[in-house]
Amino acid sequence: MPPITYVQLENKDMQSVTERLSGTNAATAGNYGVFFVASRPYEVMEIRAVWSTASTSGTLQVERLTGTTAEGAGDSVLTSTINIAGTANTVVERKTTALQNRSLSTGDRLALVDGGTLTNQANLVVTVLLKPRGKGDYK
């Protein structure tokens, strides 16, 4: 049996990408947008969000942008938005059953889309777990 290389393991491991809107940057709609460009095909497996201060009535969506699709016109990845007016310092997780449009091709982008009133929102952190597509599973 040939030896297993690092690249073979990397192709099977989940990877994460995190976007941070520090301090009151999270309360400004213009700070939301593209935070990831796929360097290879991926599948979105999970999205997590947490914030230190809740907004007045804000919501969060993650969208997939393909080709030349403009921000705000992409495909929603979350089946329903995350309520970022909810309890602060509580991690909100959305796994595969709460996700759609999970498949990313090389060059596709992920973006944060805000909604509602962001007043008071602070320290928003969003992490997306990605699995390389078509590479199997070694576990």
N, C-alpha and C positions, 0 to 999 in steps of 0.2 A: 504494500500500500504506500503510495507516495506521501511525503510529509505535507501537513497542512500549513499554508502560508498565511501571513498576516492579512493580506488582501482578501483571501477566502473568508476569514472570520469577519473582517470589516463589512463585507458584502452581506452578511447575515444579521449583524447586530442592528438594533434600533439606534437611531440617532435623534438628538433633540436640537431644536433651535428655540432660542428665547428672545423675546422682545421686551424691553423695559421702558416704560414711560415714567421716569423718576420725578419725584416731587409733584408739583402742580402741572407738569407737562401733560399729565393724563386728563386734565380738565379742558384742554384745548383741542378741538376737533381736527385742526390742521396737522397735529402731530401723529395722527393715525394714518396708516398707509402700508406700502409694501415693506416687508421685513425679511423675505426669503425668496431666493431664486434657485430652483432645482438644478443641480449639476448633473443629475441622472434621474431615471424614473424612481419615484417613491410612492408609498401608500401612507396616508395619514392614519395613524392608529389611535391617537389620543390628543386631546387639547386640555390644558390646565390653565386656570387664571386665578390670580389673587391680587388684592389691593389693600392698602393700609387705611384709606378713607373712602367711604362709599360716595357715589354721586347722588344727585337729587333724584334722577329717574333715568339714568343711563343704561344703555344696552351695548353688548359687544357681539360682533359677528366676525368670523374669519372667512375670507373669500378666496377662491382659486381664480387666478387670472391666466388665461391662455393667449398665446399669440400677442396681438396688439390690443387686447381688451383693456379698457381704461379702468382705473380704480373706481369702485362703486358700481361697476357694471358686470362684475364677475359672478361666478357660481358660488352660492353659499355652501360652506363646508359643515357648519353646525345646522342640525335640523331645526333648532330654535335658538334664539339669541341667549346669551348669558346676561343675567340681570346684575349689572355692576353697581346697583344701588343696594345690593344685599349686604349681609353682615361682613364687615371688614376682617381681614386676616384669616379668612376661611377659604381654603383652596376648593375651587369648583372644578370638577373633572367631567369631561365628556368623552366617553369611550366609543368604540365602533358603532354600536347600535344607535347612538345619538349623532352620528356623522353621516354625511352624504358627499358626493363629488370628491371622494377620498384619493383618487388616482391622480398623480402628478407626472407629467412627462418632462423631459429635459427642457429647461427654459421656462416652464410654468412658474408662476409666482404666487406667494401667499401674502395677503394683506389683512390688516385689522380695519374693521368698519365700525364706527361708533354710531349710536342712535340715542334719541332722547336728550335729556339735559345733563351735561357733564359737570355742572357746578359742584365744587368741593372734591371731585375725584382726585385721588393722589396715589402715587406709587403703584401703578398697574404693572403686573408682570404676567406675560402669557408665554407658555411653553407648549410647543407642538412636538409630539413624538412621531418620528418617521421611520418606516421600514423600507429598505431598498426593495423594489419590485423584481420578482422573477429570480430571486437568489436563494430560495429555499429556506430551510430552518435547520440548525444543527442541534437544537435541544431535544 
